[in-house]
């Protein structure tokens, strides 16, 4: 059983490390920038952010340090599904890097407006307004599959779903207050989490005169 789980254990270790490196690098760059910001996060939002950090680090580190402690919550998933989770996690990490690259100094863990805040509408923001949430959900779903552990799935996805549900509307209101009509127009052209699927409709040509 240990040998069967080893490649998935390694995959989680690699992807989690990549996640941390990306986030810590961005945080380091922001510290160097030292921008003034107006905090908009409510006490509830702050509590949910902290809860998500605890869930992410707590669940992941317990699994990486003592995976047998969580064996009671194992799912009977087929190997192909777990490899699919590895692929989803890797795709999510790539998207996570892309989103951070697009945001640059505009990113913040909190709801806040910085002194030199820019409205980013390029890259992953060209079609959707909240690609950060999309990529993190993708990562967590991938990790839930590759670990084949329903307790970890709930630990990662549950708190983050709650944070997303309570934060997105606040975030959009904050952006409307800051960028006004520019953001309102941007909202009309985009969706929140997934790009629109444009189905090509084939028109029937009329025959005859």
GIJO-V300822 format. One record per backbone hydrogen bond with DSSP energy under -1.0 kcal/mol. CO is the residue of the C=O (numbers start at 0). NH is the residue of the N-H. If there is no record, write none. Layout:
CO_NH ; CO_NH
This chain:
0_4 ; 1_5 ; 4_8 ; 5_9 ; 6_10 ; 7_11 ; 8_12 ; 9_13 ; 10_14 ; 11_15 ; 12_16 ; 13_17 ; 14_18 ; 15_19 ; 16_20 ; 17_21 ; 18_22 ; 19_23 ; 20_24 ; 21_25 ; 22_26 ; 23_27 ; 24_28 ; 25_29 ; 26_30 ; 27_31 ; 28_32 ; 29_33 ; 35_114 ; 37_112 ; 41_45 ; 42_46 ; 43_47 ; 44_48 ; 45_49 ; 46_50 ; 47_51 ; 48_52 ; 49_53 ; 50_54 ; 51_55 ; 52_56 ; 53_57 ; 54_58 ; 55_59 ; 56_60 ; 57_61 ; 58_62 ; 59_63 ; 60_64 ; 61_65 ; 65_68 ; 66_69 ; 67_70 ; 69_72 ; 70_73 ; 72_149 ; 74_76 ; 77_81 ; 78_82 ; 79_83 ; 80_84 ; 81_85 ; 82_86 ; 83_87 ; 84_88 ; 85_89 ; 86_90 ; 87_91 ; 88_92 ; 89_93 ; 90_94 ; 91_95 ; 92_96 ; 93_97 ; 94_98 ; 95_99 ; 96_100 ; 97_101 ; 98_102 ; 99_103 ; 102_105 ; 103_106 ; 110_39 ; 110_40 ; 112_37 ; 113_116 ; 121_124 ; 122_125 ; 123_127 ; 126_190 ; 129_133 ; 130_134 ; 131_135 ; 132_136 ; 133_137 ; 134_138 ; 135_139 ; 136_140 ; 137_141 ; 138_142 ; 139_143 ; 140_144 ; 141_145 ; 142_146 ; 143_148 ; 147_74 ; 148_152 ; 149_153 ; 150_154 ; 151_155 ; 152_156 ; 153_157 ; 156_160 ; 157_161 ; 158_162 ; 159_163 ; 160_164 ; 161_165 ; 162_166 ; 163_167 ; 166_170 ; 167_171 ; 168_172 ; 169_173 ; 170_174 ; 171_175 ; 172_176 ; 173_177 ; 174_178 ; 175_179 ; 178_181 ; 179_183 ; 180_184 ; 181_185 ; 182_186 ; 183_187 ; 190_128 ; 191_129
